[in-house]
Amino acid sequence: MLRARSSGAAVRWPMLIALTVACADPTAPTRPHAFPETGPRHSTATASSSAFAFLPPISPAATAPSTLDSDARPTVDVCVAGTDGGCGTVVASFTFGSGERDVRLDAASQQYIANWKTKQCVQGPCTLSTDPAYRIRVRTAARGEIGSIDVRLIDGSAKATGGAGVATFQNGSTVPIKFWIAKTTSTWAMRAASPASGGQRVSAVYVGEDNAVFALYSIPYETSPFTVWRFDLTTDAWRAIPADGLPDGLQTRQLVHDPTRHELLTFEEGLGPVWALPETGGTWHRLSPWPWASAYNGPVAFWHPGVQRLAFFGGYGFFTWHNDLWSYDRSNATWIQLAQSSLRPMPRFGDAAGIDETGGALFLGGGQGYPTGSQFDGALTPNDLWRLDFATNAWTQVLPNDPTREATFIGAALDVVPEANAVYRFGGLAPLPPNRNGSVWEVHPDLSSARNVLERLDLATPLSGWRPVTARGAAPSARWSGGLFYDPPRHRLLVVGGSTTAGAVLDVYSIGLP
C-alpha cells in the first residue's frame, strides 16, 4: 500500500501576514554483499545502451557519451551468475571513491574503472572456480542497476580473450572493469492547467493506492466555500468532487488521507475539530467538538502509520513555537500527545516534510522558530533536515542548521525518493533578516524572491548540501507552498499547485527522474 503524502498551505507568520507554506508529506548501502534471486532479472543484454556501456577489455569498443555523468557515484558488484538471469553469491564489491579498491572516476578518459583482483574476494583472499560465469553489475543510487555483463575465468593453460562474445580472463589476474555513464537530463512537462482561479489557499495530498492527487481549495480566504478536487494520474485530468458541510472560513491549511477508512481529513488548526470526507465525495462530517484546545497554527500534518492516525508536528500560537507531536484519537474524539525522543527539531512552524514510504519515516526541515520556543527570545529560519522513525518516534538529525552552508528558503515543497536515497525540494521564498517588533521577533518573507528551482539532497552525503537538478522544458512558475510528490509507478516527481504573487494555483507539472 502506498501511503498518502500531503502539502499544507496558508500559514500565518507571527505578527505579519498570511503566508502559504508547504508540507509534503541513513545511508544507502555502500557495499552490498548479495542480490536476492527474487529480484529483477538482468542478462548480458544490458551491457550497452544509449546511457551506459562497458568498455574494453570486457566489451567491444563503444562510442563515448557526449557528456560523462561525473556525479553518478556508481557501485560495482561481481557475483556468481544464475542460470535464470539472477545473481548468486557476491564475490567482489566496489563502492565509489578514490582508492585502489574503489570505483574511480577517470575524467581525462571519460570513464569509470574498478580493478577486480580475482584472488581477493569480499571475505578475503580466495581461489575462484572456473566453472560458473560471473556477472558484473553496475548500479547508481539514482537509477538503480544500469548495466550488467557476464564474464568467465579460465586457468593458466587457456587463452584469455576479451571483446566480442563472453569475455574470458585468467583466474588470479586483475580484471579492469571499465564503463561509461552518460549524463541524462530530466524534462519538465505540464500535465494540467489549474481548474480554479482566484484562490488564496490550496493543500494537496498524493494517494498512490487511488492513483490520484486530492486537493482542497478556497477562494478567497475566510469568505467562500472550500472546493475539493481529484487529479487522475493516468488521464492527467482534474474533476471536482461534491463536498459540502465544511464551514466557510474554517482555519484549516491541511489535507491528509486516511487509508484505513478511505477518507480525506482536515482540521481546525490549534488542536481543533477534525472533519472527514469520503474519497468519492459527499458531506464533511465533524468528528470532534469545538472549541480549540490550544494554538498550533501551521504545523506539519501527516498520516502516522505507526499509530494509524492523523498526526502533526510543531505549530505556533500565543508567541510560542512548539515541537510537540500530536495524533488524533478517533475512538475518543480527542487529540493525544505522542511520546518522542528528547533529541528533536527545535520548536517551529511552517516547515516542509516528505514521507519515506520504504523506510517508514518522515523527513522534516525548514520553517520558522527558535530553540527556546519563545518569540520574545528570537526568530530563526533553519536550513536543517530531520528524520522521524514512525516505529519509534525517534528523531535523527540528517542535516544541521548552518546558515553559512547555503541559503535558507521557507515555503519550499519537499518529498523523498527512496530508490535514489535522496530528498528533493522545489520552490520557496528567501527570508529577510529577523527584526524586533516591540518585545517580539519577526521574520518577514521576501515575496519577490519566489523561485522555481528543483534541488536534490543525497542522503548518503547530506553535508554536500542541496544541488540544483538540471532539466529541460518549461518549469512550473515560481511559487511557495506547492505540493511536491514522488510518483513511484512512473518514477517521477509531481509539482501540484501552490501560492504565487497572483494567488493560489492548482496546476500540475511532472519531471521524470533518471
C-alpha positions in Angstrom: 0.0 0.0 0.0 1.3 3.5 -0.9 0.7 5.9 2.0 -0.5 9.4 1.3 1.7 12.4 1.3 0.4 15.9 2.0 1.1 19.5 1.3 -0.1 22.2 3.6 -0.9 25.8 2.9 -1.6 29.4 4.2 0.5 29.6 7.3 0.1 32.8 9.4 3.5 34.2 10.1 3.7 35.8 13.6 2.7 39.5 13.7 2.9 39.6 9.9 0.8 38.2 7.1 -0.9 35.1 6.0 1.7 33.1 4.1 1.2 29.8 2.4 3.8 27.2 3.4 4.5 23.7 2.1 4.2 20.3 3.7 4.6 17.2 1.6 4.4 14.5 3.3 20.7 6.6 6.6 22.7 6.0 4.1 22.3 3.9 1.0 24.0 0.6 1.1 27.6 1.3 0.1 28.8 -2.3 -0.1 26.0 -4.8 -0.8 27.0 -8.5 -0.5 24.1 -10.3 -2.0 21.4 -9.9 -4.6 18.2 -11.9 -3.9 17.2 -14.4 -6.6 13.7 -12.9 -6.3 14.9 -9.5 -7.5 14.8 -8.1 -11.0 16.4 -10.3 -13.7 19.1 -8.9 -16.0 21.1 -10.5 -18.7 24.1 -9.6 -20.8 21.6 -7.6 -23.0 22.1 -4.7 -20.5 25.8 -4.5 -21.3 25.3 -1.4 -23.5 22.6 1.2 -24.0 22.4 4.9 -25.0 23.2 5.9 -21.5 25.6 3.1 -20.4 28.3 0.8 -21.9 31.1 -1.4 -20.7 34.4 -0.6 -22.3 37.3 -2.9 -23.4 38.7 -5.3 -22.4 35.3 -6.5 -21.1 33.2 -5.4 -24.1 33.7 -4.2 -27.6 34.6 -0.6 -28.1 31.6 1.7 -27.5 31.1 5.3 -28.6 31.9 7.7 -25.8 28.9 9.7 -24.5 28.7 13.4 -25.4 28.9 14.1 -21.6 30.0 11.8 -18.9 27.9 11.8 -15.8 30.7 12.6 -13.4 28.2 12.8 -10.5 26.8 9.2 -10.9 28.9 7.7 -8.0 28.4 4.1 -9.2 28.9 0.9 -7.3 30.0 -2.4 -8.9 29.4 -5.9 -7.7 30.6 -9.2 -9.1 28.5 -12.3 -8.4 28.1 -15.9 -9.5 25.7 -15.7 -12.4 22.4 -17.5 -12.1 21.0 -19.6 -14.9 17.8 -17.6 -14.9 19.5 -14.2 -15.2 19.7 -13.7 -11.4 22.7 -13.2 -9.2 24.1 -15.5 -6.6 26.9 -15.1 -4.1 28.8 -11.7 -4.4 32.5 -12.3 -4.7 33.7 -8.8 -5.1 32.1 -5.4 -4.3 33.3 -1.8 -5.0 32.0 1.5 -3.8 32.7 4.8 -5.3 35.9 6.5 -4.1 39.5 7.4 -5.0 41.3 4.3 -3.6 42.7 1.3 -5.4 39.8 -0.9 -4.2 37.1 1.7 -5.2 35.2 2.6 -8.4 37.2 5.6 -9.6 36.3 8.4 -11.9 38.8 8.9 -14.8 37.7 12.3 -16.1 40.5 12.5 -18.6 39.5 9.3 -20.3 35.7 9.9 -19.8 35.2 6.6 -18.0 34.9 4.8 -14.6 37.2 2.0 -13.6 37.3 -0.7 -10.9 40.1 -3.2 -10.7 38.8 -6.6 -9.9 41.6 -8.7 -8.3 40.2 -12.2 -8.8 42.5 -13.5 -6.0 40.6 -11.2 -3.5 37.0 -11.9 -2.5 34.7 -10.0 -0.2 35.7 -12.2 2.7 39.4 -12.1 1.9 42.0 -14.0 -0.2 40.3 -16.7 -2.3 40.6 -19.0 -5.3 37.6 -18.7 -7.5 36.1 -21.6 -9.5 36.4 -21.5 -13.3 33.1 -23.4 -13.7 30.4 -20.7 -13.4 30.2 -17.4 -15.2 30.5 -14.3 -13.2 28.1 -11.4 -13.5 29.3 -7.8 -13.2 26.6 -5.4 -12.2 26.8 -1.6 -12.1 24.4 0.5 -10.0 23.8 4.1 -9.1 21.7 5.4 -6.2 19.5 7.5 -8.6 18.9 4.9 -11.3 19.4 1.5 -9.6 21.0 -1.1 -11.8 22.1 0.4 -15.1 24.2 -2.4 -16.7 25.4 -6.0 -16.3 27.6 -8.4 -18.3 28.8 -11.9 -17.8 32.5 -12.9 -17.9 34.4 -16.2 -17.4 37.6 -17.1 -15.6 40.0 -19.7 -17.1 43.0 -21.5 -15.7 46.6 -20.8 -16.8 46.6 -23.2 -19.7 43.8 -21.5 -21.6 44.0 -18.3 -23.6 42.2 -15.3 -22.2 40.1 -13.3 -24.6 38.1 -10.0 -24.5 35.8 -8.1 -26.7 33.1 -9.9 -28.7 31.1 -12.7 -27.0 31.6 -13.6 -23.4 35.0 -12.2 -22.3 37.4 -14.6 -20.5 40.2 -13.7 -18.2 43.0 -15.6 -16.4 41.9 -16.7 -13.0 44.0 -14.9 -10.4 44.6 -11.9 -12.6 43.3 -8.4 -12.2 40.4 -7.5 -14.5 39.9 -3.8 -15.3 36.2 -3.1 -15.2 35.8 0.0 -17.4 32.5 1.6 -18.3 30.9 5.0 -19.0 27.6 6.5 -17.9 26.0 9.2 -19.9 24.7 12.3 -18.3 20.9 12.4 -18.6 18.7 15.4 -18.3 15.1 15.3 -17.0 12.3 17.2 -18.7 9.5 19.2 -17.2 6.1 18.6 -18.6 2.8 20.4 -17.8 0.2 17.8 -17.0 -2.8 20.0 -16.3 -3.7 23.7 -16.0 -5.3 25.0 -12.9 -9.1 24.1 -12.8 -9.8 27.0 -10.4 -8.6 30.6 -10.1 -8.7 33.5 -7.6 -7.9 31.3 -4.7 -5.8 32.0 -1.6 -5.3 28.6 -0.1 -4.6 25.2 -1.5 -3.5 21.9 0.1 -2.9 18.6 -1.7 -2.3 15.0 -0.9 -0.9 12.2 -3.0 -2.8 8.9 -2.7 -0.9 6.2 -4.6 -3.4 3.5 -3.9 -6.1 5.6 -5.6 -3.8 6.7 -8.5 -4.8 10.2 -7.6 -3.9 13.5 -6.0 -6.6 15.2 -4.0 -6.7 19.0 -3.3 -8.5 21.4 -1.0 -9.0 24.8 -2.5 -10.6 28.0 -1.1 -11.4 31.4 -2.7 -10.9 33.9 -1.1 -9.6 33.5 2.4 -12.3 33.1 5.0 -15.2 34.2 2.8 -16.1 31.4 0.3 -16.6 27.6 0.5 -13.9 25.1 0.1 -13.8 23.0 -3.1 -12.3 19.6 -3.4 -10.6 18.3 -6.5 -9.3 14.9 -7.7 -6.4 14.6 -10.2 -6.2 11.3 -12.1 -2.6 10.3 -12.5 -3.4 8.2 -15.6 -5.6 10.7 -17.5 -4.0 13.9 -16.3 -7.4 15.4 -15.6 -8.9 17.3 -12.6 -12.5 16.8 -11.6 -14.5 18.4 -8.9 -15.7 16.2 -6.0 -19.0 17.0 -4.4 -18.2 18.2 -0.9 -20.4 20.3 1.4 -20.7 20.8 5.1 -17.3 22.4 5.8 -17.8 25.8 7.4 -16.8 28.8 5.3 -13.6 30.4 6.6 -12.5 27.3 8.6 -9.0 27.9 9.8 -7.6 24.8 8.1 -4.5 24.5 5.9 -4.0 20.8 5.8 -5.4 17.8 3.8 -4.5 14.3 5.0 -5.6 10.9 3.6 -6.8 8.2 6.0 -6.0 4.9 4.1 -7.9 2.8 6.7 -11.3 4.4 6.1 -10.6 5.9 2.6 -11.4 9.4 3.8 -9.9 12.8 3.4 -9.2 14.6 6.7 -8.8 18.2 7.7 -8.8 20.0 11.0 -9.2 23.4 12.6 -5.6 24.3 13.4 -4.9 24.6 17.1 -5.9 21.1 18.2 -9.3 21.9 16.8 -12.2 19.8 15.4 -11.4 17.2 12.8 -13.5 16.8 9.7 -13.8 13.8 7.4 -15.0 13.4 3.8 -15.3 10.1 1.8 -12.9 9.9 -1.1 -15.8 9.8 -3.5 -17.3 13.0 -2.1 -20.4 13.8 -0.1 -20.7 15.7 3.1 -17.9 16.7 5.5 -18.6 15.2 8.9 -17.2 16.8 12.1 -15.5 14.1 14.2 -14.8 16.2 17.3 -16.5 19.1 19.1 -15.4 22.7 19.5 -13.6 24.7 20.8 -9.9 24.9 20.2 -7.7 23.4 23.0 -4.6 25.5 22.2 -2.9 27.3 19.3 -0.8 25.1 17.0 -1.0 27.1 13.7 1.0 26.0 10.7 2.1 22.5 11.8 3.2 19.7 9.6 0.3 17.3 9.3 0.5 13.7 8.0 -0.9 10.2 8.4 1.2 8.4 11.0 1.3 4.7 10.0 2.8 3.7 13.4 -0.3 4.6 15.3 -2.7 4.6 12.3 -3.9 8.2 13.0 -3.9 11.7 11.7 -0.9 13.4 13.3 1.0 16.7 13.3 4.3 18.1 14.5 5.1 21.7 15.6 3.0 24.8 15.2 2.7 28.3 16.5 0.4 30.3 18.8 0.4 32.9 21.5 4.0 34.0 20.7 5.2 30.4 21.1 6.6 27.8 18.7 6.1 24.2 19.5 8.0 20.9 18.8 5.3 18.5 20.2 4.0 15.5 18.3 0.2 15.0 18.4 -2.2 12.4 17.0 -6.0 12.4 16.8 -7.6 9.5 18.7 -10.8 9.0 16.7 -12.3 6.5 19.2 -12.2 9.1 22.0 -12.6 12.1 19.7 -9.6 13.9 21.2 -6.0 14.9 20.4 -3.3 12.9 22.2 0.3 14.0 22.6 2.7 11.3 21.5 6.0 10.5 23.2 9.0 11.2 21.1 12.8 11.2 21.5 14.3 14.0 23.6 16.5 14.8 20.6 14.1 16.5 18.2 13.8 19.5 15.9 13.7 22.9 17.6 10.2 24.4 18.1 8.9 25.7 14.8 6.1 26.0 12.3 5.6 26.3 8.6 8.2 23.6 7.8 8.3 21.2 4.9 8.1 17.5 5.1 8.1 14.3 3.0 7.3 10.7 3.7 9.8 7.9 3.0 7.3 5.1 2.3 10.0 2.4 2.0 11.9 3.3 5.2 8.9 4.2 7.3 9.9 7.7 8.2 9.1 11.4 7.9 11.7 13.9 6.7 11.2 17.4 8.0 13.1 20.7 7.8 13.0 24.4 7.4 10.2 26.7 8.7 10.5 29.4 11.3 11.1 29.0 15.0 13.6 29.4 17.9 15.3 26.9 20.2 13.6 28.2 23.3 10.2 28.3 21.6 9.6 31.9 22.7 9.1 34.6 20.1 10.3 37.0 22.8 13.8 35.4 22.6 14.3 35.5 18.8 13.3 34.1 15.5 15.2 31.8 13.1 14.7 30.2 9.7 16.7 27.0 10.0 18.1 25.1 6.9 18.3 21.8 8.8 16.7 18.4 8.0 15.4 15.7 10.4 14.2 12.2 10.2 11.3 10.8 12.3 11.2 7.0 12.6 7.5 6.0 12.6 8.1 2.8 14.5 9.8 4.5 17.5 9.0 8.3 17.1 12.8 8.8 17.4 14.3 11.8 15.6 17.7 11.8 13.8 19.4 14.9 12.6 20.3 14.5 8.9 21.5 18.0 8.2 22.4 20.5 10.9 21.2 24.1 10.8 24.1 26.1 9.3 23.4 29.4 7.6 27.0 29.6 6.3 26.5 26.3 4.3 23.8 27.5 1.9 20.9 29.9 1.7 17.7 29.3 3.6 14.3 29.1 1.9 10.9 29.0 3.5 7.7 27.6 2.0 9.6 25.0 -0.2 7.8 21.8 -1.0 9.7 18.5 -0.2 9.5 14.8 -0.7 11.6 11.7 -0.6 12.7 9.3 -3.4 13.7 6.1 -1.6 15.2 4.4 -4.6 17.6 7.3 -5.1 18.3 7.7 -1.3 17.6 11.3 -1.9 15.3 14.2 -0.8 14.1 16.7 -3.3 12.6 20.2 -2.8 11.0 22.8 -5.0 10.3 26.5 -4.9 10.1 28.6 -1.7 11.0 32.1 -0.6 14.0 33.7 0.9 13.5 35.2 4.4 14.5 38.7 5.2 16.8 39.1 8.3 14.9 38.8 11.6 13.8 42.1 13.2 12.5 43.1 16.5 8.9 44.5 16.7 8.4 45.8 20.2 9.1 42.8 22.5 8.8 40.1 19.9 11.0 38.9 17.0 9.7 38.5 13.5 10.9 37.0 10.2 9.4 38.6 7.1 9.4 36.6 3.9 10.6 38.3 0.7 7.7 37.7 -1.7 9.8 39.0 -4.6 12.2 36.1 -4.1 9.8 33.3 -5.0 11.7 30.7 -7.1 11.0 27.7 -9.2 14.2 25.7 -8.7 14.2 21.9 -8.1 17.0 20.7 -5.8 18.3 17.3 -4.6 20.0 16.3 -1.3 21.8 13.0 -1.3 21.2 11.2 2.0 24.5 9.3 1.7 26.4 12.6 1.7 24.0 15.2 3.2 26.7 17.6 4.2 27.3 18.2 0.5 24.1 20.2 0.6 21.3 20.8 -1.8 22.2 20.8 -5.5 20.1 22.1 -8.4 18.7 19.5 -10.8 19.4 20.1 -14.5 16.2 19.9 -16.5 14.9 20.7 -19.9 11.5 22.2 -20.7 9.5 24.9 -19.1 9.5 24.6 -15.3 6.5 25.5 -13.1 6.2 29.2 -12.3 7.9 30.5 -9.2 5.8 29.6 -6.1 5.8 28.6 -2.4 3.5 26.1 -0.6 3.2 23.8 -3.5 2.9 20.1 -3.2 5.9 18.0 -4.3 5.1 14.3 -4.6 7.2 11.3 -5.7 5.1 9.1 -8.0 6.8 5.6 -7.8 4.9 3.8 -10.6 6.1 6.4 -13.1 9.4 7.2 -11.3 8.7 11.0 -11.5 8.1 14.0 -9.3 4.9 16.0 -9.4 4.6 19.6 -8.5 1.0 20.3 -7.6 -0.3 23.9 -7.1 1.0 26.4 -4.7 0.9 30.1 -4.0 2.2 32.8 -6.3 2.2 36.5 -6.2 -1.1 36.3 -8.3 -2.8 33.9 -5.9 -3.2 30.2 -5.4 -2.9 27.9 -8.4 -3.7 24.2 -8.8 -1.7 23.3 -11.9 0.3 20.1 -12.2 3.8 19.5 -13.6 5.9 16.4 -13.8 9.6 15.7 -14.1 11.0 12.3 -14.8 13.8 11.1 -12.7 17.0 9.4 -14.2 
